[in-house]
Amino acid sequence: MRSVQGSPMPLLLQFISYSFAGAIGTAVHFLVLLVCVQVFMFHAVVASIEGSIAGAIVNYLLSYHWVFRSNRRHAEAVTKFLIVAGAGVAINAAIMYLMVTLARIHYLPSQVAATGIVLLWNFSGNRLWTFADEPDN
């Protein structure tokens, strides 16, 4: 695996790459969110959870192959990724619940706010744990 902390790809460039890959996952997330709310009449929080899951699948594939250029076995990487993503889905759902249900803010600006916070969580968790270099023995 190419080094993540001491990566030939500087942190800022790696974050930009992760953000670009995340934008693709976010587009999938918002598409699922909009379809679930507008077509299937799901509650915005439920639709957002569905979108988070769809976006996480896209983000895993792009993160594994492109951003972090991992050569870890998928069994190990996907397990860690799912733990980080699962926490991200929970953070997203909590923010959406607080903003949409309690504060009565429209679901789209609420989702934008949640997406920004979850981006920072997911990048940090994946960079420092999921795709981090294994310590030399």
Backbone as CSV, one residue per row, in Angstrom:
resi,resn,N_x,N_y,N_z,CA_x,CA_y,CA_z,C_x,C_y,C_z
1,MET,0.838,-1.180,0.000,0.000,0.000,0.000,0.875,1.232,0.000
2,ARG,0.531,2.220,-0.756,1.262,3.470,-0.712,1.028,4.119,0.631
3,SER,2.041,4.750,1.130,1.952,5.373,2.444,0.834,6.399,2.477
4,VAL,0.055,6.380,3.558,-1.015,7.350,3.695,-0.522,8.558,4.486
5,GLN,0.006,8.336,5.713,0.478,9.479,6.479,1.696,10.115,5.812
6,GLY,2.656,9.323,5.400,3.846,9.838,4.756,3.713,9.714,3.252
7,SER,2.540,9.894,2.778,2.188,9.636,1.391,2.934,10.530,0.422
8,PRO,3.242,9.966,-0.762,3.748,10.831,-1.812,2.667,11.837,-2.228
9,MET,1.421,11.529,-1.906,0.324,12.453,-2.170,0.144,13.286,-0.903
10,PRO,0.469,14.580,-0.948,0.332,15.411,0.240,-1.107,15.409,0.774
11,LEU,-1.211,15.707,2.066,-2.505,15.685,2.736,-3.547,16.530,2.005
12,LEU,-3.194,17.742,1.612,-4.166,18.617,0.951,-4.627,18.015,-0.371
13,LEU,-3.709,17.508,-1.161,-4.081,16.892,-2.434,-4.932,15.648,-2.193
14,GLN,-4.592,14.880,-1.173,-5.373,13.694,-0.854,-6.782,14.089,-0.405
15,PHE,-6.893,15.161,0.392,-8.212,15.631,0.824,-9.015,16.125,-0.373
16,ILE,-8.374,16.823,-1.295,-9.068,17.289,-2.508,-9.535,16.091,-3.324
17,SER,-8.688,15.082,-3.479,-9.077,13.865,-4.206,-10.233,13.172,-3.502
18,TYR,-10.157,13.091,-2.176,-11.227,12.476,-1.400,-12.517,13.272,-1.547
19,SER,-12.403,14.596,-1.551,-13.582,15.455,-1.710,-14.206,15.280,-3.096
20,PHE,-13.374,15.150,-4.119,-13.887,14.929,-5.467,-14.603,13.581,-5.552
21,ALA,-13.968,12.550,-5.019,-14.616,11.233,-4.988,-15.885,11.305,-4.145
22,GLY,-15.800,12.040,-3.036,-16.964,12.218,-2.182,-18.086,12.961,-2.889
23,ALA,-17.735,13.879,-3.791,-18.762,14.607,-4.549,-19.568,13.645,-5.414
24,ILE,-18.905,12.652,-5.946,-19.616,11.645,-6.747,-20.548,10.845,-5.842
25,GLY,-20.034,10.402,-4.697,-20.870,9.696,-3.731,-21.997,10.575,-3.215
26,THR,-21.705,11.858,-3.024,-22.724,12.801,-2.561,-23.807,12.992,-3.616
27,ALA,-23.420,13.029,-4.877,-24.420,13.140,-5.954,-25.361,11.939,-5.917
28,VAL,-24.801,10.758,-5.705,-25.630,9.554,-5.579,-26.534,9.689,-4.354
29,HIS,-25.970,10.146,-3.236,-26.729,10.337,-2.001,-27.917,11.274,-2.244
30,PHE,-27.654,12.443,-2.836,-28.719,13.422,-3.061,-29.743,12.910,-4.063
31,LEU,-29.314,12.175,-5.065,-30.261,11.608,-6.035,-31.220,10.643,-5.345
32,VAL,-30.665,9.756,-4.524,-31.508,8.813,-3.774,-32.417,9.582,-2.809
33,LEU,-31.875,10.570,-2.124,-32.661,11.393,-1.202,-33.849,12.037,-1.927
34,LEU,-33.576,12.692,-3.037,-34.641,13.374,-3.785,-35.696,12.407,-4.305
35,VAL,-35.261,11.299,-4.870,-36.216,10.314,-5.394,-37.062,9.738,-4.265
36,CYS,-36.418,9.406,-3.156,-37.169,8.825,-2.036,-38.187,9.815,-1.451
37,VAL,-37.811,11.091,-1.350,-38.723,12.088,-0.789,-39.797,12.483,-1.801
38,GLN,-39.376,12.832,-3.002,-40.298,13.394,-3.993,-41.169,12.358,-4.690
39,VAL,-40.625,11.174,-4.935,-41.377,10.146,-5.665,-42.058,9.173,-4.708
40,PHE,-41.295,8.671,-3.729,-41.825,7.639,-2.846,-42.362,8.175,-1.521
41,MET,-42.256,9.506,-1.319,-42.807,10.177,-0.145,-42.231,9.666,1.179
42,PHE,-40.953,9.268,1.176,-40.292,8.884,2.415,-40.099,10.131,3.269
43,HIS,-40.029,9.946,4.583,-39.627,11.039,5.473,-38.182,11.378,5.116
44,ALA,-37.817,12.660,5.200,-36.485,13.113,4.785,-35.355,12.411,5.540
45,VAL,-35.546,12.128,6.816,-34.478,11.470,7.583,-34.263,10.049,7.066
46,VAL,-35.336,9.327,6.811,-35.231,7.959,6.278,-34.601,7.989,4.884
47,ALA,-35.041,8.917,4.056,-34.493,9.038,2.702,-33.008,9.379,2.742
48,SER,-32.624,10.208,3.701,-31.221,10.572,3.839,-30.368,9.374,4.247
49,ILE,-30.891,8.539,5.116,-30.169,7.317,5.503,-29.990,6.413,4.292
50,GLU,-31.040,6.250,3.493,-30.943,5.448,2.263,-29.876,6.022,1.334
51,GLY,-29.898,7.339,1.169,-28.906,7.993,0.322,-27.498,7.849,0.857
52,SER,-27.353,7.923,2.177,-26.024,7.759,2.800,-25.433,6.397,2.484
53,ILE,-26.258,5.390,2.544,-25.788,4.028,2.283,-25.359,3.888,0.814
54,ALA,-26.181,4.402,-0.097,-25.831,4.334,-1.520,-24.540,5.106,-1.795
55,GLY,-24.417,6.290,-1.213,-23.210,7.090,-1.399,-21.982,6.428,-0.804
56,ALA,-22.140,5.746,0.318,-21.006,5.070,0.963,-20.431,3.966,0.079
57,ILE,-21.292,3.267,-0.633,-20.814,2.212,-1.535,-19.922,2.817,-2.616
58,VAL,-20.383,3.896,-3.213,-19.596,4.591,-4.241,-18.298,5.111,-3.639
59,ASN,-18.387,5.723,-2.452,-17.195,6.280,-1.810,-16.164,5.212,-1.475
60,TYR,-16.610,4.030,-1.059,-15.649,2.959,-0.753,-14.840,2.596,-1.992
61,LEU,-15.543,2.358,-3.073,-14.851,1.936,-4.296,-13.867,2.999,-4.782
62,LEU,-14.275,4.255,-4.771,-13.376,5.326,-5.211,-12.232,5.536,-4.225
63,SER,-12.519,5.447,-2.933,-11.462,5.624,-1.930,-10.431,4.510,-2.002
64,TYR,-10.904,3.294,-2.114,-10.003,2.138,-2.158,-9.089,2.195,-3.379
65,HIS,-9.671,2.415,-4.533,-8.911,2.325,-5.784,-8.190,3.612,-6.171
66,TRP,-8.753,4.758,-5.868,-8.213,6.003,-6.411,-7.575,6.893,-5.346
67,VAL,-8.305,7.230,-4.295,-7.802,8.210,-3.329,-6.645,7.650,-2.517
68,PHE,-6.841,6.489,-1.895,-5.826,5.922,-1.022,-4.982,4.855,-1.713
69,ARG,-5.398,4.435,-2.891,-4.664,3.439,-3.695,-4.234,2.246,-2.834
70,SER,-5.226,1.701,-2.160,-4.967,0.640,-1.191,-4.706,-0.698,-1.878
71,ASN,-3.865,-1.489,-1.246,-3.715,-2.875,-1.693,-4.087,-3.832,-0.562
72,ARG,-4.770,-3.290,0.447,-5.302,-4.145,1.516,-6.335,-5.083,0.926
73,ARG,-6.487,-6.226,1.562,-7.566,-7.132,1.157,-8.886,-6.433,1.426
74,HIS,-9.839,-6.623,0.526,-11.141,-5.976,0.693,-11.804,-6.387,2.007
75,ALA,-11.618,-7.618,2.430,-12.259,-8.076,3.671,-11.849,-7.196,4.849
76,GLU,-10.581,-6.825,4.904,-10.105,-5.964,5.983,-10.538,-4.519,5.762
77,ALA,-10.324,-4.005,4.560,-10.628,-2.601,4.281,-12.122,-2.311,4.378
78,VAL,-12.943,-3.192,3.828,-14.382,-2.916,3.819,-14.956,-2.982,5.234
79,THR,-14.422,-3.843,6.086,-14.898,-3.915,7.467,-14.636,-2.594,8.186
80,LYS,-13.425,-2.098,8.078,-13.089,-0.817,8.710,-13.891,0.322,8.075
81,PHE,-13.996,0.300,6.756,-14.746,1.340,6.056,-16.198,1.365,6.525
82,LEU,-16.799,0.189,6.687,-18.197,0.123,7.116,-18.378,0.664,8.536
83,ILE,-17.394,0.467,9.393,-17.475,1.018,10.747,-17.438,2.545,10.688
84,VAL,-16.488,3.091,9.919,-16.402,4.549,9.764,-17.668,5.082,9.092
85,ALA,-18.088,4.426,8.000,-19.283,4.873,7.275,-20.539,4.742,8.134
86,GLY,-20.615,3.671,8.930,-21.765,3.492,9.812,-21.871,4.627,10.814
87,ALA,-20.735,5.030,11.372,-20.739,6.188,12.282,-21.133,7.446,11.514
88,GLY,-20.651,7.565,10.273,-21.022,8.707,9.434,-22.514,8.746,9.142
89,VAL,-23.107,7.592,8.877,-24.553,7.511,8.644,-25.297,7.938,9.910
90,ALA,-24.817,7.513,11.074,-25.457,7.888,12.338,-25.339,9.395,12.588
91,ILE,-24.167,9.957,12.320,-23.976,11.406,12.471,-24.916,12.145,11.519
92,ASN,-24.964,11.682,10.271,-25.849,12.275,9.263,-27.309,12.224,9.721
93,ALA,-27.743,11.067,10.187,-29.133,10.900,10.616,-29.446,11.815,11.803
94,ALA,-28.513,11.923,12.743,-28.729,12.782,13.920,-28.857,14.246,13.509
95,ILE,-27.972,14.687,12.631,-28.038,16.074,12.169,-29.338,16.319,11.410
96,MET,-29.704,15.394,10.548,-30.952,15.544,9.794,-32.158,15.561,10.730
97,TYR,-32.171,14.716,11.721,-33.283,14.684,12.676,-33.380,16.016,13.415
98,LEU,-32.237,16.497,13.910,-32.234,17.761,14.644,-32.695,18.923,13.775
99,MET,-32.187,18.976,12.548,-32.493,20.116,11.693,-33.886,20.028,11.066
100,VAL,-34.252,18.858,10.559,-35.527,18.719,9.845,-36.693,18.578,10.814
101,THR,-36.565,17.663,11.753,-37.690,17.344,12.638,-37.824,18.349,13.780
102,LEU,-36.727,18.654,14.440,-36.819,19.545,15.593,-36.784,21.030,15.207
103,ALA,-35.833,21.406,14.353,-35.699,22.819,13.979,-36.598,23.196,12.795
104,ARG,-37.155,22.202,12.127,-38.070,22.406,10.993,-37.419,23.173,9.839
105,ILE,-36.159,22.850,9.578,-35.429,23.414,8.444,-35.642,22.480,7.257
106,HIS,-35.786,23.030,6.060,-36.001,22.225,4.856,-34.905,21.165,4.732
107,TYR,-35.270,20.022,4.193,-34.333,18.901,4.173,-33.109,19.113,3.289
108,LEU,-33.180,19.920,2.241,-32.004,20.088,1.376,-30.884,20.899,2.041
109,PRO,-31.156,22.086,2.610,-30.055,22.756,3.321,-29.570,21.955,4.538
110,SER,-30.478,21.237,5.154,-30.085,20.381,6.277,-29.108,19.307,5.810
111,GLN,-29.387,18.729,4.652,-28.506,17.699,4.115,-27.154,18.270,3.733
112,VAL,-27.130,19.488,3.217,-25.853,20.129,2.875,-24.997,20.282,4.139
113,ALA,-25.600,20.754,5.225,-24.855,20.907,6.481,-24.352,19.558,6.986
114,ALA,-25.214,18.558,6.971,-24.823,17.222,7.431,-23.702,16.656,6.574
115,THR,-23.785,16.870,5.277,-22.770,16.349,4.352,-21.392,16.925,4.667
116,GLY,-21.312,18.214,4.949,-20.023,18.838,5.266,-19.393,18.259,6.516
117,ILE,-20.190,18.058,7.533,-19.680,17.507,8.795,-19.248,16.057,8.610
118,VAL,-20.058,15.292,7.918,-19.743,13.874,7.707,-18.524,13.713,6.794
119,LEU,-18.321,14.622,5.854,-17.125,14.592,5.002,-15.869,14.617,5.862
120,LEU,-15.814,15.523,6.827,-14.634,15.627,7.691,-14.445,14.362,8.533
121,TRP,-15.535,13.836,9.075,-15.468,12.603,9.860,-14.952,11.442,9.002
122,ASN,-15.566,11.250,7.845,-15.213,10.105,7.004,-13.776,10.191,6.489
123,PHE,-13.348,11.382,6.056,-11.977,11.517,5.567,-10.990,11.180,6.678
124,SER,-11.211,11.749,7.854,-10.292,11.498,8.979,-10.257,10.020,9.352
125,GLY,-11.429,9.417,9.508,-11.485,8.003,9.884,-10.856,7.093,8.852
126,ASN,-11.124,7.364,7.585,-10.569,6.505,6.538,-9.079,6.726,6.345
127,ARG,-8.626,7.943,6.451,-7.204,8.222,6.279,-6.390,7.663,7.442
128,LEU,-6.894,7.857,8.646,-6.116,7.481,9.831,-6.295,6.034,10.262
129,TRP,-7.357,5.369,9.792,-7.607,4.011,10.263,-7.863,3.035,9.124
130,THR,-8.870,3.263,8.325,-9.247,2.282,7.293,-8.105,1.999,6.333
131,PHE,-7.501,3.060,5.787,-6.476,2.893,4.765,-5.084,3.309,5.249
132,ALA,-4.903,3.415,6.571,-3.611,3.807,7.138,-2.586,2.696,6.904
133,ASP,-1.333,3.118,6.863,-0.258,2.132,6.751,-0.244,1.235,7.965
134,GLU,0.097,-0.015,7.733,0.274,-0.926,8.855,1.649,-0.645,9.455
135,PRO,1.745,-0.677,10.785,3.059,-0.408,11.411,4.069,-1.482,11.019
136,ASP,5.304,-1.024,10.854,6.390,-1.977,10.561,6.689,-2.780,11.809
137,ASN,6.904,-4.072,11.615,7.237,-4.940,12.769,8.709,-5.181,12.834
